[in-house]
Amino acid sequence: MITINDISKFDFESVPIDTFWNTGAEKESKMHRIHAYPAKFPAFITTKALEYAKLNNYSVQTIADIFCGCGTTAFEAKRNNIVFWGCDINPVATLIAKAKSRKYQQWRLEKYLTAILERFYSTPIPDLYPTANERLQYWYKNVQYNDLAHLKSAIFYETPPNSDYNLFFLCAFSNILKPTSVWLTKSIKPQVDPDKKTADVVTAFKEQCHFMFAANDQNNGLGNSISEIVTGSFLSSNTSAPKVDMIVTSPPYVTSYEYADLHQLSSLWLDFADDYRNLREGAIGSLHHEYNFTREWKRLNSTGNRIVSLLLDQHKSKARSVAKYFLDMQKVAEKSFDMLNEKGMALFVIGNTEYKGVRIDNAKHLAESLESAGFCNVQATKRKISNKILTPYRDGLGKFSSDASGRKVYSEEFILIGRK
Ligand SMILES: C[S@@+](CC[C@H](N)C(=O)[O-])C[C@H]1O[C@@H](n2cnc3c(N)ncnc32)[C@H](O)[C@@H]1O
């Protein structure tokens, strides 16, 4: 860890890779793989953060993840029997995070699955396709749509409303929505694959449930600590975050994923929105924001101001999105400071990106924001992102590409730690 003394002169690129943060000692629990989620961070980051706190003689009783995503920190906090609070603006994220943080009895899971399948097979499947939401008609063939609608009613019929078990099976349902649709596999932009061999609904559901049962079986020793997971924007005044000892989080990157668009199938099927585009509202890093750029961008700190000025010349609309992202992240730093107990610790995992030759220095911007918010002794280190990046470039569809004119994503990322 290197202490940042003078942010204006600090060169993030020259920070050496610290192997302490590269890999974990244990194999990741299966629970971390029950549902796909983009930009998930490695589970061992939480364990390392706790080790780091211990090395610094700081005892952690409560952890928060203010961008909890699919609940990686939530689950690891539970494994360590530490009280957890998390929030995410994406209801699909909090569905997964909640499903991961509960404990289930294996025999009851088996019993519910049998009942759901029996109901599915023993009742006639109505043809609901003609009355389906237009967007779902776009993504599904008739057979898959009807089977999914029928399966969803069977889940609601057989599991107690709002129970942990209802949540578990809805999470399983959510993760089969892409393979059973014509969504181009692994694409991070919504795109139809006209040649896709779509999966059979019941086969996919059974496989998914059995994987989740095995993940649950691995977790017999899960702690009893309380986890609270809230759906909402961290920056909204309606989201009241409790005081905690430590924050462990990874913020969204600017304009890299439209989480609302990516999870539209789950949001529509699970009635989180009639129009998934409404879920973009308030999402940090989204391209879609209405705000007064001319007035607001003057509030950017010096790193933000420098980057936005570079973009303004040639990429006006990108400059506006980046400015909004930086302004939001400045508020995130302030609100994080407020929610920490005295001497509390905040750990952010954050990477830099590049847009058409302009480096978007997210790490430097956040470090400056942390300092301005009152954090003392802000430290930085670098870690390698394992097993991903074959080429650092992505094409217009967000797929990896060897074309260097695309958006660049680095194969390293930073860990920033600030103390209150
Ligand atoms: C990099 S991901 C976090 C992934 C997480 N560490 C995990 O392992 O799943 C960033 C998350 O920030 C969420 N997000 C974006 N804007 C938000 C906001 N205003 N308030 C809370 N969460 C937000 C996104 O929905 C996304 O899940």
Ligand as a Chemical Component Dictionary entry (heavy atoms), coordinates in Angstrom:
data_LIG
# 
_chem_comp.id                   LIG 
_chem_comp.type                 NON-POLYMER 
_chem_comp.pdbx_formal_charge   0 
_chem_comp.three_letter_code    LIG 
# 
loop_
_chem_comp_atom.comp_id 
_chem_comp_atom.atom_id 
_chem_comp_atom.alt_atom_id 
_chem_comp_atom.type_symbol 
_chem_comp_atom.charge 
_chem_comp_atom.model_Cartn_x 
_chem_comp_atom.model_Cartn_y 
_chem_comp_atom.model_Cartn_z 
_chem_comp_atom.pdbx_ordinal 
LIG C1  C1  C 0  -19.189 -3.078 -10.219 1  
LIG S1  S1  S 1  -20.833 -3.483 -9.809  2  
LIG C2  C2  C 0  -20.667 -4.184 -8.204  3  
LIG C3  C3  C 0  -20.457 -5.654 -8.269  4  
LIG C4  C4  C 0  -20.321 -6.319 -6.895  5  
LIG N1  N1  N 0  -19.067 -5.999 -6.255  6  
LIG C5  C5  C 0  -20.448 -7.825 -7.056  7  
LIG O1  O1  O 0  -19.506 -8.550 -6.754  8  
LIG O2  O2  O -1 -21.508 -8.256 -7.554  9  
LIG C6  C6  C 0  -21.523 -1.909 -9.490  10 
LIG C7  C7  C 0  -22.966 -1.931 -9.014  11 
LIG O3  O3  O 0  -23.371 -0.593 -8.740  12 
LIG C8  C8  C 0  -24.781 -0.538 -8.921  13 
LIG N2  N2  N 0  -25.213 0.879  -8.938  14 
LIG C9  C9  C 0  -25.150 1.778  -9.935  15 
LIG N3  N3  N 0  -25.642 2.964  -9.526  16 
LIG C10 C10 C 0  -26.009 2.818  -8.237  17 
LIG C11 C11 C 0  -26.560 3.685  -7.249  18 
LIG N4  N4  N 0  -26.854 4.941  -7.531  19 
LIG N5  N5  N 0  -26.788 3.201  -6.008  20 
LIG C12 C12 C 0  -26.518 1.902  -5.712  21 
LIG N6  N6  N 0  -26.011 1.025  -6.607  22 
LIG C13 C13 C 0  -25.744 1.480  -7.847  23 
LIG C14 C14 C 0  -25.005 -1.338 -10.210 24 
LIG O4  O4  O 0  -26.332 -1.785 -10.301 25 
LIG C15 C15 C 0  -23.982 -2.471 -10.028 26 
LIG O5  O5  O 0  -24.599 -3.599 -9.471  27 
# 
loop_
_chem_comp_bond.comp_id 
_chem_comp_bond.atom_id_1 
_chem_comp_bond.atom_id_2 
_chem_comp_bond.value_order 
_chem_comp_bond.pdbx_ordinal 
LIG C1  S1  SING 1  
LIG S1  C2  SING 2  
LIG S1  C6  SING 3  
LIG C2  C3  SING 4  
LIG C3  C4  SING 5  
LIG C4  N1  SING 6  
LIG C4  C5  SING 7  
LIG C5  O1  DOUB 8  
LIG C5  O2  SING 9  
LIG C6  C7  SING 10 
LIG C7  O3  SING 11 
LIG C7  C15 SING 12 
LIG O3  C8  SING 13 
LIG C8  N2  SING 14 
LIG C8  C14 SING 15 
LIG N2  C9  SING 16 
LIG N2  C13 SING 17 
LIG C9  N3  DOUB 18 
LIG N3  C10 SING 19 
LIG C10 C11 SING 20 
LIG C10 C13 DOUB 21 
LIG C11 N4  SING 22 
LIG C11 N5  DOUB 23 
LIG N5  C12 SING 24 
LIG C12 N6  DOUB 25 
LIG N6  C13 SING 26 
LIG C14 O4  SING 27 
LIG C14 C15 SING 28 
LIG C15 O5  SING 29 
# 
